[in-house]
Amino acid sequence: MSTGEDLIVPEGTAGRSPIASHPYPTRVLILSAEMGEGHNAAAAALTTAIAEVWPGCAVERFDTLELRGLPFARAASWGYGFQMRSVPLTYEVFYDWLCHYDRFADASKAVIGSFFGRRLERFVDQRNPDLVISTYPFASAALDWLRRHRGFDVPTVTYIPALHVHPLWAYAGIDQTYVMYDTAHRHARTAGFEERMHIGAPPVQPPFGTVGKDEARRGLDLDDDRFVVLVTGGAWGLGGIDRAVEALVDVPGRVQLLAVCGKNSSLAAELRSLGRPRSSLVVFDYVDNMHELMAAADVIVTNGAGVTVLEALRTPRPTIAFNPLAGHGKASTAEMVERDLALRADDVPALADAVRRLAEDPDLYARMEQAGRKWVEGRDLRESVRQMTVLVQDRAARAG
């Protein structure tokens, strides 16, 4: 994601101030990052909602890491992926310190805010947005730094695409912060956060939750009488997907696996080499119809992190968090389990047992399915966007 790549400019708006003639934003900057697909997917979903709520609004999406240059952004993305695959304990320690030691969290926020904030100042000045939305914590840190050190007065919003809010997401200088669960302020550990906190809708694209199970199975040519398990590790195929599939293909009964490997081509090749029939296992690479795959499934197995979880909840389908990712994966899983939205399986035997329980215990399945429906009830991303309008209106009123 680079400068201007996703710029949508309505005719006749170039070069003029949008606030003077519109009751809603007409120039919005969304700051995201290429760290997996979650932050960018949330930015894309917000862009779609903005197009419906604020007709003619110009939206630009930008990778926060590229404020320090494209080579830096690529190195940071690669480094994060390497860390999560090869040395996840280092990330777990960092996440634990962040969530439990205020001095460490405050120091991290200050360093990150300054590191990106100075570059962001010049970037924003060149664009003159009347609203900035962050879907990435480093961007929120930079916006808070601008507010405190440069008197930045453009309305700011953080939209958190995760089921756990760590302190790097939380800043008193952000006007509105949208979270996925009502106890997020306890984890934010930031004074004044609760007053600016809003319960938001999952930032996922509109097709999720709009397709029925029978319709999806017909479209994918799947049997109606199978217990379908969708296994996915997100865009990077993280979370021991190979071990999950190898364990579940031997679960007794009419279980059919759909394995989505994302951009991990070696994983896809490995699973196809198992030679299982389609009635047992269907392997996918990167897909653009995840909403159909989730709708067709009875249960979704994931690593407990990122936008995949929010897509599953929007569908909604019960989730099994298998070998949850270090840090945010385990923290998000805890929140889901507490709300009957997921089961946790730390190893292969526990995963096989969880699938058997959901396949054979209709009461458990019904309870979790109902919990998912209750969780998404009344949540509309367009309504979350509408709530942001007041920020621009208040700024216009102050400008007089």
Secondary structure, DSSP 8 states (H G I E B T S, - for coil): --TTTT-B--TT-TTS-STTT-SS-SEEEEEE--SSSHHHHHHHHHHHHHHHHSTT-EEEEEEGGGGG-HHHHHHHHHHHHHHHHH-HHHHHHHHHHHHH-HHHHHHHHHHHHHHHHHHHHHHHHHH--SEEEESSHHHHHHHHHHHHHH---S-EEEE--SS---GGG--TT-SEEEESSTTHHHHH--TTHHHHEEE------TTTT-S-HHHHHHHHT--TTSEEEEEE-TTTT-S-HHHHHHHHTT-SSSEEEEEE-TT-HHHHHHHHTT---TTTEEEESS-S-HHHHHHH-SEEEE-S-SHHHHHHHHTT--EEEES--TTHHHHHHHHHHHTTSEEEE-SHHHHHHHHHHHHH-HHHHHHHHHHHHHHHTT--HHHHHHHHHHHHHHHHHHH-
